[in-house]
Amino acid sequence: MDLGLRDARVLVTGGASNIGRGIVHGFAAEGCRIVLSDIDGDQAERVRSEALNSGAAAVELAIGDLTTEDEAERAVRRSVDLWGGLDVLVNNAGWSVPGFIAKNTDRANWQRTVEVNFYTAISATQAALTPMREQGHGSIVYIASESAFGQIRQGVYGATKAAVVALARTTAREHGRHGIRSNVVCPGLVVPDGPEAVGGSSLWAVGKDNVFNDDQAAYLLKDTPLGRLTTAEDIANATLWLSSDKAARQVTGQLFSVSGGYTMP
Ligand SMILES: NC(=O)c1ccc[n+]([C@@H]2O[C@H](COP(=O)([O-])OP(=O)(O)OC[C@H]3O[C@@H](n4cnc5c(N)ncnc54)[C@H](O)[C@@H]3O)[C@@H](O)[C@H]2O)c1
């Protein structure tokens, strides 16, 4: 099916590493115009070349820290100034360090977790709504997590992702009448598919085993009906579908687990 995304104007936050990189590749293959927003300029530059090689109509970089006040606005403005609007926002930027709730007592760590996962989604949403309302259409996809439903070692992080789900659904209710759809994808565990998928500010930069080791992955797979791990491409495919006003015209306020069935929300 043609998703009708050719030349669509797309902003992907945290688009330089792992899942965000996969999402950028997905939109690139559809021939979209993409603003890649990330704090990591070197890795973003690498993904920009990959995306142009995969068929993106254009790729612009907006490099900066999305937790600061004006950064999301600046990234949205890039698309509006260059291309006259914004059709799709993917709120993907995120960060986490797994830890049991009784032991995760470092307040600075909570604060950063809340800011990177939640503040960035609030500010990018608010920035995107203005052009989307003016043009009378738009799609926002939030990359949340299975931890939003309560998972071990994911207490504070999961709470930020539950907050993202509420933000997405409120956005859907308040802006449907302006033609704006808002949905959530909850990825299962997505391990980066190689060193080229990870920049220095990726949560995976500390080494895969320090985030999720093989024993933990095997344990998770026992409870996964499809018995395999999720890939960045799996998340990209779901995101593309939700971003398409043709394929997902009547879908808003919904949450999809893309995890091989690990959760069934
Ligand atoms: N990988 C998984 O298993 C998994 C599972 C469920 C949900 N998620 C969610 O998916 C999203 C992507 O995860 P990932 O594994 O690709 O993570 P990642 O750390 O590899 O990539 C996140 C990207 O966001 C960027 N970023 C971080 N803080 C930023 C900031 N303040 N301003 C701008 N950019 C910033 C990083 O530079 C990086 O490129 C996150 O929201 C994460 O919570 C991941």
The ligand as an ORCA input file, in Angstrom:
! r2SCAN-3c Opt
* xyz 0 1
  N      15.536      0.376     23.031
  C      14.557     -0.155     23.717
  O      14.570     -1.342     24.088
  C      13.346      0.675     24.051
  C      12.220      0.014     24.540
  C      11.085      0.778     24.831
  C      11.086      2.124     24.613
  N      12.195      2.749     24.142
  C      12.124      4.196     23.919
  O      12.438      4.422     22.563
  C      13.112      5.676     22.412
  C      14.453      5.455     21.734
  O      15.216      4.492     22.479
  P      16.651      4.041     21.974
  O      16.936      2.689     22.487
  O      16.769      4.306     20.519
  O      17.552      5.096     22.775
  P      18.935      5.795     22.373
  O      19.479      6.340     23.640
  O      19.783      4.862     21.578
  O      18.492      6.992     21.419
  C      17.907      8.158     21.941
  C      18.362      9.346     21.125
  O      17.835     10.517     21.782
  C      18.879     11.488     21.843
  N      18.669     12.351     23.002
  C      18.766     11.987     24.301
  N      18.563     13.066     25.090
  C      18.339     14.105     24.269
  C      18.065     15.482     24.495
  N      18.018     15.992     25.737
  N      17.889     16.282     23.430
  C      17.969     15.773     22.163
  N      18.216     14.475     21.907
  C      18.402     13.659     22.939
  C      20.157     10.684     21.956
  O      21.280     11.439     21.542
  C      19.870      9.493     21.068
  O      20.304      9.729     19.739
  C      13.235      6.246     23.820
  O      12.161      7.113     24.061
  C      13.124      5.016     24.694
  O      12.663      5.341     25.972
  C      13.326      2.053     23.868
*
